[in-house]
């Protein structure tokens, strides 16, 4: 009705939104089509933040409006402020139906990068959008792209602690698991430094994970675990997975607080003894200064726990351990 009275179709509000922007923002499919059909309103008109109506529809999740806009858009890869396309917005919000529609448009650039080098896959990974990540990975045109800082989607997911996304990405890009950022850190380093324990365990599930890779300053996963004060069972898992207790950082420090007591007063040696780790690992812990006399909150030492957890046959284990420790601490050695 307003159009019949020659209302300006190009008038804008304080955001720079035209009536078409506003119609799309409200999800009014019929009105959107009416404006496009009966006026000369441009579907490519941008707001103050550089958003076209297509950007708005993608960010809001209005599939009904997207179809009409795509039919009349001259540039489906137009970039808003920050360098984000409609696919970026939809991927970040996890609107898989819109992502799928855009991916099926031959004009869409699946690997469009923002000003900081982020692709739609980067954003979906960072936002914990599992279905969208899987959809993007299923697109053959989706390439391996590093963002600013040399960051892959796996780096971002690990940093954010999105364990399910990490699993999806590892399944598709297993070769990414040991790639370092420009700072020299792998996804494992990043997950440990942010104390995302479930994500750390997920990364350690792969036998392709290189535990002893050194990042900036020569720091390994074990160094970072000690500094981050992760639960001792995570430290134990790192050791079980082959973490080298003897690697030093560029300052000559091993940074491993070997006698750190966690929940229940347990040290790494307590956990090693209870889980019956190989004796060479137990010895390595002692070599690094693990104290055999530290007691947990129940008053038990590591050797006490061996007896309690293996009442039927603790003697052989303890005899071998004591013999090796005697040799280790003998003045003649």
N, C-alpha and C positions, 0 to 999 in steps of 0.2 A: 504493500500500500504506500509506504514512504517513497518507494521508487517511482510511483506514479506521479508524485509531486516533486520529482527531480531532486530528491535528497542526494547529497554528495556521496558517491560511493568511495571516494578517495579520502574522506575525512579521517583523521586519526585521533586516538586518545593520547593520554600522557605517556603511554608506552610506545607510541608509534604504531599501534594496532589499527588496521583498517576494519571496516565492518566485516570483511571476509575473515580476517584473523579472529574477530570476536565470535562469529558464527561457528567457526571451526573449534575454537576453544571451548564452546558450550556443547559441542557434539551435535549440532543441528544439521543433520545430513541434508534434509529437504531444503533448508534455507541456504546452505552452502551451494547446492546445485543451482538454486534459483539465482543467486547472486552471480555465479559464474556464467550461467546461460543468458541472463537478461541484461547484463551490464558489461562494461568494458573493464571491469576490475581485473587487475593483474594478479594471477596466483603466485607470481614471483616477487610481489611487493614485500619489502623487508621492514621490520620494526626497528626501534632504536638499538636493540641488541642483535640486529642482523637476522632475525628469525622470519622465515616465510611462513605462510599458512601451513605448508607441508611440514615444516619443523614443529609447529604447534600441535598439529594432529598426531605426529609421531610421538611427541613427548607426553601427550595426554592419553594416547591409546585408542583413538577413535578411528577404527578401521573403516567405518562407513564413509567418513570424510576423505580418508586417504585415497580411496579409489577414484573419486571425482577429481581430486587434485592431481593425481598422477596422469589422468587422461588429458589434463590441460597444462601441465608443467613443462617449462622449457629446460629446466635444469634440476634433476632429482638429486644431484650431488652438490647443490648450493650449500655454502658453509656459513653458519651463524658465528657469532662472537666466540672466539676460542678455536675456530676451525672445525666445528662439529656439523655433520650432515644429519639428514633425517634418520639414516640408519644408525648413526651414533646414538641419537636420542632414544630410538626404539629399543636398541640393544641394551642400553644402560638401564632402562625401566623394565626390561624383561617381557616386552610385548611380542611374543613369538609369532603371532599371526601377522603382525605388521612387518616384522623382520622377514618372514617368509615371503610376503607379498613384494617387498622391496628387492629381495634377492632374486625373485623371479622376473624382475624388470631388467632387461638386458642393458639398460642405461646405468644401472646402479654400480658404483665402485665399492666392492666389498672390502677393499683395503684402504679406503680413504683415511688419511691421517689428520689428526687435529694439529694445532700449533705446537704441541709437545710430542707429536709422533704417535699418539694413541689411535688405534684402530677400533672399530666396533667390537672386535674380539677382546681387546684389552679392557674396554669399559664393561662388557658383560662379565668378564672374569673378576674384575675389581668389585662389581656390584653383586656378586654371588648369584648370578642368573644361570643356573645349571642348564635348563632346557634351551635357552638362547645360545649358550656356549656350544652345546651339542649341535644345534642347528647350523651355526656358523662354521663349525669344524667339518660338517657334512658337505659344505659347499666347496667344490674342487678349486674354485678360483681364490679361496681364502689362503693367503700366503703367510709365510713366517716373517713377521715384521717386528723390528725392535723399536721401542719408543725412546724418548729422551732418557739418557742414562744407560742405554743399552738394555732396557728392561723388556722382557718378553711377558706375555700373559701369565705364564707360570710364576715368574718373579712376583707379579702383583698379587696373584691369588695366595701365594705362600706368605707374603708380607701381611696380607689382610686376615690370614688364618681361615680361608675358605677351603676346608679340607675336601669337600665333595668336588669342588672345581679343580683342585689340584689333582685328584684322582682321574677326572675326565681328561684333563690336559696331558697327564702322564701317559694315559692309555693311547692318546693320539700322537703326542710328540715326545716319545721317550728319550729322544736324543737331546731334549732341552734340559734334562734334569741336572746336568752338570755345567751348563753354560753360565758364565759369570757376567754380572752387570759391569758397567764401566768402573765401578768401585771395587770390582773383583769378588763380589759375593754371589754365591749360588742360591737357588731357592731354599736349600737346607739351611744355609747361613742365615738367611732372612727370617725364616720361620722360627729358628732358635732365638734370634735376637729379639723377636717380638713375643717370645714365650708362648707360641701357639703349639702346645704339646701334641694335640691330636694330628695337626698338620705335619709335625716332625715325624711322628710315627708312620704316617702315610708315606712320606718321602723315603723313610728307611725300609719300607716294605719291598722296594725295588732293589734287586741285586746289582743294578746299574749305577746306583748312587755311590759316588766316590767320597767316602767319609773324610779323608784326610786332605782334601783340597784346601789350599790356603788363600784367604782373601786379603783385603787391605791390612797392612801391618803384619802379615804372616799368620793371621788368625785362622784357626781351624774350627770345625763344628764343636769340638770338645772345648776349645778355649772359650768360645761364645757361650756354651752351655754353662760353664763355670761362672763366667761373668754375669750371665742372666739369672743365675740361681734357679735353674729349672729343677723339677723334682728329681730326686736321685735315681728313680727308675728310668728316667730318660737318659741320664748319664750312663747308667748301666747298659741300656740298649745301644748307645753309641759305642761303648767298649765291646759289647758282644758283636757289633757289626764291623769291628776292625779299627776303631779309633785308636790312633797311635798316641800313647801317653808321653812319648819322648819328644814330640815335635815342639819346637820353641818358636815364639813369634819373633819379629824383627828386633825386639828389645831384649831378647834372650830369656824371656819368661815363659813358663809353661801355663801360667794363670789358672791351674787346676787346683781348687781348694779340696784336696783329696779327703780331708777329715770333716768336711761340711756335713752337719747333721740336718736331716730333713724331717718329714712327718714321722712321729714316733721315735725321734732321736736316732734314726737309722743313718748310717754312713754308707758310702759306696761299697766298703768291705763287707758290711752286714748283708747288703743285697747280693753281693757276689757269692758269699758263702751260702746263703739260703737257696739261691737258684742253682747251686752247684756248677758255677762257671768253671771252665778249665783252670787247672791249677796255675798255669803260666800267667793267666790274667790276674789271679789272686796275688801271685808273687809280684807282678808288675805294680799292683796297687801298693803293696808293702814297700817295694823299691822306691816308690814315689812319696813314701812317708805315711802311708795309712797306719793308723794306730790300732794295734790289736787289743788294746785295753779299754777302748771307748765302749761305754755301755749305752744301750737304748733306754727309752723311758721305763721299760720293764726291768732294767738292770742286767740285760744280757749283752755279752760280747759277741763278736762274729762267730767264734768257735762254739759258744753256747748255743747259738741258733742252728749250727750244723747238727749238734746232738739232738736238739728238739725236733728239727724237721726231718731227720733221718734216724729215728731211734733204733731201727733194726741193723743198720750198718754204717754208723758214723766213724768207727774206729779207723778203718782203712784210709778214708779221706783225711781224717785228722792226722794220722801218722805220717802220711805223705806230705801233708801241708807243713807239719812241724819239722819234718826232716829237711824239706826244702828251705824253710825259714831259718833253720839252724845253719845250713850251709851258706845261706845268703848273708847271715849276720856274723859268721865266723871271722875272726880277725885274720885268718890265713887267706881269705878270699878278697 
